[in-house]
Amino acid sequence: MDFKDEIRQLSERVEKLKSNLFTEEATKNALILPLLKSLGYDVFNPLEVMPEFICDIGTKKGEKIDYAIMSDNEPILLIECKHWNQELTLHDNQLLRYFHVSKAKFGLLTNGIVYRFYTDLETPNKMDEKPFLEINLQDLKSHHIDELKKFHKAYFNVDSILSSASELKYTSQLKAILSKEFANPSPEFVKLLSKQVYDGMITPKLLEQFTALVRRSISSLISDTISERLKSALKSEAAQEEKEKRTDLQEENPENDNGIVTTAEELEGYMIVRAILREVVDISRVVYRDAQTYFAILFDDNNRKPICRLYFNGNKKYIATFDKDKKETKNHIESLDDIYGYGDLLRETVRNYMG
């Protein structure tokens, strides 16, 4: 099961279990620890997940926070837990107090359903009062899972998270403001827009009229945008399905293969790619499909999940790699051994498909 599936499974678990969780400890065991486990941490190993982590504050000794994610004997993420039905607030919260005396760069406040991630964007060593990332397992978005994955043990990188934290924080706040304005336009917002189309004075009566117009315009714009995206997606999917049908037809009817010949050199290149990927995936999931102009190596025998392509039919040899947007880049190689030099790219491509 890949990471996205695990998190979605946890999301479904919340609704089933929460009514039977009567204490904070039960919330930790049933909801919070399973999420930490999905993030790759051994929840039974205090070298990775330290329960009751001690944070001494001035003359107060033995002050504790619920959990600390550890790396090289230092905390990297402090976690304060609440009961699932309890409001999350930083007012007089231990997380605020502990953050500045700890070496951890990130704080997490959670009730097992909502996860709020904090850092010190505004003042160094002082935790911000607003989170840069908030994830609600009962209202889970795909991009939330992508951001959560950055805290996975295998991918955790302080600089990488911090580089996107500022953008995440202010983007989420702007989205919240826009969402509120779209649902119920404020007088200031209506005046800002109406002045773009009306030169006269905005009287109370005109403001009322424009408020209704702005609300209808927003609704219409959102509806049109969704409609256009759906049409575009359906066209793209239909084109891809037609392409796959043609490919499958060629494979099922070799007499129509237009002279496709799979060479020993292509197969040797395929075996090298499988050897490179052996450490990250079951190589039975790495397959090939030969075409007239290239030799494709795919993940799960899916044309939508290309790992690489080998161009061995001309005077020069190329291996084509793919970025996360599936953009193809052709790289010249002198010999088959040069394929090993693209090992990191190939492994990263497969990891992206695995979620």
PyMOL commands that set and color helices and strands:
alter all, ss='L'
color gray80, all
select helices_A, chain A and resi 3-20+24-38+94-99+142-149+158-183+187-194+204-252+254-256+264-277+283-285+336-354
alter helices_A, ss='H'
color red, helices_A
select strands_A, chain A and resi 49-54+64-71+74-81+106-110+114-118+133-136+286-290+295-299+302-311+317-322+328-333
alter strands_A, ss='S'
color yellow, strands_A
deselect
rebuild
show_as cartoon
